[in-house]
Amino acid sequence: MQPQEATTHYDLLSCTRRDLEALVEELGQPKFRAKQIQSWVWDKGVTSFDDMTNLPKDLRAALAESCTLRSATVAADLRSTDGSRKYLLRFNDGASVECVGMPSGPKLAACVSTQAGCAMGCAFCATGAAGLTRSLTAGEMVEQVLHVQESFGTRVTSVVMMGQGEPFVNYEQTLGALRRFNDPAALGIGARHLTVSTCGVIPMIAQFAREPEQFTLAVSLHSAVQRTRDALMPGVRRWSLLRLYDVMGEYTDRTGRRPTYEYALIKGVNDTDEELTYLCDFCRDTLCHVNLIQLNEVPGSKFLPSTHQRALDFVRRLESVGVEATIRNSRGADIDAACGQLRQRLG
């Protein structure tokens, strides 16, 4: 059967089974071809349409004309002594993004980017210094996870969207990627092992709470003092801490899930006794977990990390008011660990 021409361009890594059925219908092909294509993409992990050997040659050619399968090339592959690996992937239009694979025993976590660059302008972030190039498609996010998986030769068991970009500015594509990660016919990762990190885009936190899946949420807080947070995170200055507090209460009431507040400790900026008091007041009597991060030093930045002892002080004080807190184990310190460093250096 000679394939017709598709009127829609399809990114196969973003496609659901229903999307694939619509594709083969557009191409004038029998419905069972959708299952074959799905198997080649997810079960066999092919990177070329030519490898789909049980499809007719003319259908493979039609797919190559109307679909995207993989588009990234590896610009850098750095390996840390702690086992983690950081990659710089470059897409066909020249946009580049970072992703990271972090093994822990039999488990493998992938940290992926949702945008090439970022427009939020966080003062301590290497990514923000370079600005935003563009948002990524769901397929480009999925491609990062597939690259990590293939590089390590083992299945990715969790994904954190904590790389470059603000996921909730690119909400629909981010949600599409999460659903591909979660879909048993795609990567089949449990929803509770899929985490989105946002600077605090209030309307989309409210929307995220209404989604049916049990994806997890992390919010970059970095200060519970309004003036400090405004200075550190100008991209979310329009939304006050009071509004953030309210929407997070709505989120936990609706979902019953415990969100994480990320807090990068910066010496003399947000690690003072006053800042700690405000943080305790913000988190007390709420369902939350505080993840204290030892700031990565970025060349040229005026910000320095707090001491480990100061991080322990924060943990003890937070726990004294009933708030769960941990110090995040920093990975990849020897391979441009801070998000955006590798992209800045290699472009």
Secondary structure, DSSP 8 states (H G I E B T S, - for coil): ------SS-EETTT--HHHHHHHHHHTT--THHHHHHHIIIIIS--SSGGG-TTS-HHHHHHHHHHEE----EEEEEEE-TTS-EEEEEE-TTS-EEEEEEEEETTEEEEE--SEEE-SS--TT-HHHHH-EEEE--HHHHHHHHHHHHHHHTS---EEEE-SSS-GGGSHHHHHHHHHHHH-TTTT---GGGEEEEES--HHHHHHHHTSSS--EEEEE---SSHHHHHHH-GGGTTS-HHHHHHHHHHHHHHH----EEEEEEBTTTT-SHHHHHHHHHHHTTSS-EEEEEE----TT-S--B--HHHHHHHHHHHHHTT-EEEE-----TTS--STTHHHHHH-
